[in-house]
Amino acid sequence: MPSHDFRGPRLFVDAPLAQDGRVELDRDQSNYLGNVLRLAAGAEVLAFNGRDGEWQAAIEGRKRPDGLVILQQTRPQDRLPDLAYVFAPLKHARLDYMVQKAIEMGAASLQPVLTRFTQASRVNTERMRANVVEAAEQCGILSIATVAEPVPLERFLSQRAAGRLLIFCDEAAELENPIQSLQGAGAAEGIDVLIGPEGGFAEEERALLLRQPKILRLALGPRIMRADTAAVAALAMVQAVLGDWGRERG
């Protein structure tokens, strides 16, 4: 795989990308390129749409950037591991942080779940999607994670596929080596990583979780973490042991 270009600006566009094609820019994109980055016609950016890989593109426009001419592909499209981050929502800035870090860690989907002790019952999924795109733009990520609408924990558990591994991060679990626990998890048809609210799970929720098929109850060490910290720790371990961190790159 070609090396990432971390110097050039990257822009997500919701349009097909192919050589010699043209993409129209919306007002926000035009403002970002022209007024924030101070780029004019002829300047080059990297464009991606989550489907067609990454492309070198040149800005068009007389008074302001209004389009991109697609020049050549710089990276082919990849696939994220089938890894879902399932979490009890937090408030405002800490939710933004959590979403951004989950994307940087390679989560393919984000699923908010409402529990008894969830801090925030209202979730702005459009804001979450904007954070997904921003993190992908800034970190060289080609695929755009999906963002689901919040559902009660019980409904999520009743609808999830039984063949998926549910990694239940539980502060009440016995302290064991989490790496060894993950190594012994066995094959699965996708992975769901569940982080609860900072108030923890109610006992009836914990009991319901422990009745799920193909579940791995995981302690994240001897210290209690805040939910956004636990997300980074759990996703890092899962990616290192079961995910794509060890995947060979061409």
Buried (B, 14 or more C-beta within 10 A) or exposed (E): EEEBBEEEBBBBBEBEBEEEBEBEBEEEBBBBBBEEBEBBBEBBBBBBBBEBBBBBBBBBBEEBBBBBBBBEBBBEBBEBBBBBBBBBBBEEEBBBBBBBBBBBBBBBBBBBBBBBEBBBEEBBBEBBBBBBBBBBBBEBBBBBBBBBEBBEBBEBBEEBEEEBBBBBBBBEBEEEEBEEBBEEBEEBEBBBBBBBBBEBBBEEBBEBBEEBEBBBBBBBEEEEBEBBBBBBBBBBBBBEBBBBBEEEEE
